[in-house]
């Protein structure tokens, strides 16, 4: 399975050693706070503390910044076009809006990239289960992630098979458009049909058994991390209440 | 478990949803939240979970269990959900970033699960799809901008599951001539209105100079062609369904897609406008630029784009799901929690025991 996850280059860094749930809390909170804060300076400060610092600690700063920029670039270009070139107000207003949105989008992208570049999905799933999530939920999450490359792979296989039978995938646009159905239908229907077999396989292995499961790789959770997670939640709540009750920007 | 018990739960959930929504709207009226649309999206985020929670509470008080909810999450559904989520993410990414057409096609899996398993299963699929899309999807499929729209996916799942529960997605072949005539007239006029709207916006966008600075005119025309052909194929497919196969389901698909699309537009537009300045990096941005060119402010432009894109997108999605369901074996469908409502009208005598 190909993942963006970047294997630790040295021994696990302090950031990698954190409970994945703590890292997820930091990531989600950063994205929410980037929205709630508004302005340009506040999100930049937030990004340097909650994204750049951990990324540097984990030794993935370059990758996080590069991928974050790449992800945010198309959106940033559109933001500038829509708000500056096609603005109804003055150009200054358009630039102010565009700057705010670009900073927000960059922060959100970098926060998401930091999380998935440093966390294996299986690690997060194990942590969620350790913290009491239902095994059914963790099954769905983990399988959903694993299914994405598998579905893409299946589409490639179907395309190869259909080409072997004479499907034209390199002709003019209308011709290629006609080929879409010949690839999409077997890909989707095959995946749906497989559900039946996998259901039987799971049922014979006591998947639906009630009760808790033993987690084989418990995460390194500590009292400090628990306090930090709750602290982050409380801070977010305070920020939310302050913003909707009209408090001025802190910076 | 009587019918009246089920009505009490649904009614209780709806009443609380409406109360929370109205209360929230009036409570936020005096506060500094940018626009009326923002308030709407914000309040929905609280009101929908509140409604679902009350539904669950009433059922627990009535029966001491949560059967109608847990029944929607049997093993079969839990195996289908990851497939559906992958479908959402892969198709959504391909359509948004590769094709750049102003529709999304990122809810086929959500509506498929909702139809087969029920509203809450559909809502869970939609929510998890958008969360995974942002936090866990492997490249090149990840998108940091999916997670704020999770609440929209939840609503799409809830609506689709409810419509399927009402039997809107079951084949209705062999309808009487009068039914076909009425259904056909309504559907075709709805199709014409939607096509005209889409065409008008597309022409406006194509006519404005410099909308797509990175893309030369030829590429832009091809993209428009792909979008229009998708719409045309769906329209033709629906008419074929109606006229050739005398299947009245086409009218129900249009109705379901239209309602879902309009509701989704009102939820998604404020999120896109206030978080991302109205753009999502997809083909829809061209439409927004066209509206702004015409002098609309940002909120109006985004809502206008959503009101055109979303119903078209959802009608296409429901149609694709209907085709997928049609290609599935009857016994496979019937084994899902809500499968009996997807079988042809004649086979259903409202007795689930027939399909164990």
Interface residues (C-beta under 8 A of the other chain):
Chain A: X1 X2 X3 X4 X24 X27 X28 X31 X35 X67 X68 X71 X72 X74 X75 X77 X78 X79 X81 X82 X83 X85 X86 X87 X88 X97 X98 X100 X101 X104 X105 X108 X109 X111 X112 X113 X115 X116 X121 X124 X136 X139 X140 X141 X143 X144 X145 X146 X147 X148 X149 X150 X151 X152 X155 X173 X177 X185 X188 X189 X191 X192 X193 X194 X195 X196 X198 X199 X202 X203 X207 X208 X243 X244 X245 X246
Chain B: X28 X31 X32 X33 X73 X74 X75 X76 X78 X79 X80 X81 X82 X83 X85 X86 X87 X89 X90 X97 X112 X124 X128 X129 X132 X134 X135 X136 X137 X138 X139 X141 X142 X143 X144 X145 X147 X148 X210 X213 X214 X222 X225 X226 X229 X275 X276 X277 X278 X279 X280 X281 X285 X288 X289 X292 X293 X295 X296 X297 X298 X301 X324 X327 X328 X332
